[in-house]
Amino acid sequence: MILRVSSEPSNTTFMAKEYVRYFKTYLNELESPENTLFKGMKHLKGHTWWVSAGTALGLHREGDFIAKDTDIDVGVRAQEGQQHIEIPDMTLIRTDERKGRIIQTAYLDDNNCIFDIYYYYSDIKPGYLICYGELGTIKKPDFEIKELDTKYGKLPFMTPIEDYLEDRYGEDWRIPSSKGYRYVREI
C-alpha cells in the first residue's frame, strides 16, 4: 500500500499508520542501514543530492548512524515539475505533494529501513532551498554541497556542515537529545 498525501491532507489516518510502521521498526534494530543508503544512492546519479537531517547529524556528530533511527534521509535539489525519483529495488510506501510540488518519497528496503527523499526547490525564493512539509515550510540557505569523509566513504553534505546542523537543529545540535530538536522554520 502506498500512502499518498496531497495539498490539504487529513493527517490523522496517515500519521497513525506511519507511527505504527515506525514503532514496529523500532522493535528491531536495523541491520546495515548503510546498505539502504548505498542502494538508494545508485538511483540518485544525475541529481544534486546530499545526506540530510538525522542521517547527516549522526554521521557527522557520532561518526555513524544514530542508534534506533529508522530511516536514511537525503535531500535532492528539485525543479518545478519534478517527478519522484524511482528506486525499483525498494518498495514505494509514501509520496507527498504540497502546493503542486512533490516534496517527499519514501521507500522501504527489505531490512525495514526507510529511504526518505526530500525535494528542495530553489526557484521559490532566491538564495534558499524550500521544502513544503507536513509540519510547515522548511527553508534552508542554499548551502554548498561537498563530499565529506565518513566511515562509509565520501558522501555529499550541505557545507559547512556545522552551519547546516545548527540551522536545522539549533545551537545544541552537538548534544544528543531524546526530546527531539526544532527543525522547521516558517518563511
C-alpha positions in Angstrom: 0.0 0.0 0.0 1.3 3.4 -0.9 0.4 6.4 1.3 -0.3 9.4 -0.9 -0.7 12.8 0.7 -2.0 15.8 -1.2 -2.1 19.6 -0.6 -4.6 19.6 2.3 -4.5 16.1 3.8 -6.3 14.8 6.8 -3.1 13.7 8.6 -4.8 11.7 11.4 -5.1 8.4 9.5 -1.8 8.9 7.8 0.1 9.7 11.0 -1.4 6.7 12.9 -0.4 4.3 10.1 3.1 5.9 9.8 3.7 5.7 13.6 2.6 2.1 13.8 5.1 1.4 11.0 7.9 3.3 12.8 7.1 1.6 16.1 7.3 -1.8 14.5 10.6 -0.9 13.0 11.9 0.3 16.4 11.3 -3.1 17.9 14.1 -4.5 15.7 17.5 -3.0 15.4 18.1 -2.1 11.8 20.6 -4.3 10.0 23.1 -2.5 7.9 21.4 0.9 7.3 24.4 1.7 5.1 23.2 -0.9 2.6 20.0 1.0 2.3 22.0 4.2 1.7 24.2 2.6 -0.9 21.2 1.0 -2.6 19.4 4.3 -2.8 22.5 6.3 -3.8 22.9 4.4 -7.1 19.5 5.8 -8.2 20.4 9.4 -7.3 23.0 9.7 -10.0 22.3 12.7 -12.2 20.7 14.5 -9.4 22.2 17.0 -7.0 21.7 15.3 -3.6 23.1 15.3 -0.1 22.8 13.3 3.2 20.4 15.3 5.3 18.5 15.5 8.6 19.1 12.8 11.2 21.4 10.9 8.8 23.7 13.9 8.5 23.5 14.6 12.2 24.5 11.0 13.1 27.3 10.6 10.5 28.8 14.0 11.5 28.3 14.1 15.2 28.6 10.4 16.1 30.5 9.1 13.1 27.8 6.6 12.4 24.0 6.3 12.0 22.0 7.3 15.1 21.1 4.2 17.1 17.4 3.3 16.7 16.9 5.6 13.8 14.5 4.0 11.3 15.4 5.9 8.1 18.0 7.3 5.8 17.4 10.9 4.9 18.6 12.5 1.7 17.8 15.9 0.1 17.5 16.5 -3.6 17.6 19.8 -5.5 14.4 19.8 -7.5 12.8 21.9 -10.2 9.2 22.8 -10.8 7.6 19.8 -12.4 9.9 17.3 -10.7 8.7 13.7 -10.7 9.6 11.4 -7.9 12.8 9.5 -8.1 12.2 5.8 -8.6 14.1 3.2 -6.5 13.0 0.0 -8.2 14.7 -2.4 -5.7 12.8 -0.9 -2.8 9.1 -0.7 -2.1 7.5 2.7 -2.5 5.4 3.4 0.6 4.7 7.1 0.5 4.6 10.1 -1.8 3.7 13.6 -0.7 2.9 16.7 -2.7 2.2 20.2 -1.5 1.4 23.3 -3.5 1.6 21.3 -6.7 5.2 20.0 -6.0 6.5 16.7 -4.9 8.1 17.1 -1.5 8.8 13.5 -0.4 9.0 9.9 -1.5 9.7 7.2 1.0 10.8 3.7 0.1 11.0 0.6 2.4 14.1 -1.6 2.0 13.9 -5.3 2.7 15.7 -4.7 6.0 12.8 -2.5 7.2 14.9 0.7 6.8 13.1 3.6 5.2 14.9 5.6 2.5 13.4 9.1 2.6 13.9 11.5 -0.3 13.0 15.2 0.4 12.8 17.5 -2.6 14.1 21.1 -2.1 13.2 23.8 -4.6 15.5 26.8 -5.4 13.1 28.6 -7.7 10.7 29.8 -5.0 12.9 32.2 -3.1 16.4 33.1 -4.4 19.2 32.0 -2.2 17.1 29.4 -0.3 16.0 25.8 -0.8 12.4 25.3 0.1 10.6 22.1 1.0 6.9 22.2 2.0 6.4 19.7 4.8 3.5 18.3 6.8 4.8 20.3 9.8 5.4 23.6 7.9 7.8 25.0 5.4 11.4 24.1 5.6 13.7 26.9 4.4 17.4 26.3 4.2 20.1 28.7 3.0 21.4 27.3 -0.3 24.5 25.8 1.2 27.3 24.4 -0.9 27.2 20.6 -1.4 30.6 19.0 -0.8 31.7 15.4 -0.3 33.0 14.8 3.3 34.8 11.7 4.6 32.7 9.2 6.6 33.3 5.7 7.8 31.3 4.7 4.7 33.4 6.7 2.3 32.9 10.1 0.8 29.3 11.3 1.0 27.7 14.6 -0.1 26.7 17.0 2.7 25.5 20.6 2.8 28.5 22.6 4.0 29.7 24.0 6.2 28.1 21.0 7.9 28.2 22.7 11.3 26.1 25.6 10.0 23.7 23.3 8.3 23.2 21.3 11.5 22.8 24.4 13.6 20.2 25.8 11.1 18.3 22.5 11.3 18.6 21.5 14.9 19.6 24.6 16.8 22.7 25.6 18.7 22.6 22.5 20.8 22.9 20.0 17.9 26.1 18.6 19.3 24.3 17.3 22.4 22.2 14.1 21.8 18.6 14.7 22.8 15.8 12.2 23.4 13.3 15.2 23.3 13.9 15.9 19.6 15.0 19.2 18.0 13.3 22.1 16.4 13.6 21.5 12.7 11.1 23.6 10.8 11.3 27.2 10.0 8.5 29.2 8.6 9.2 31.6 5.7 
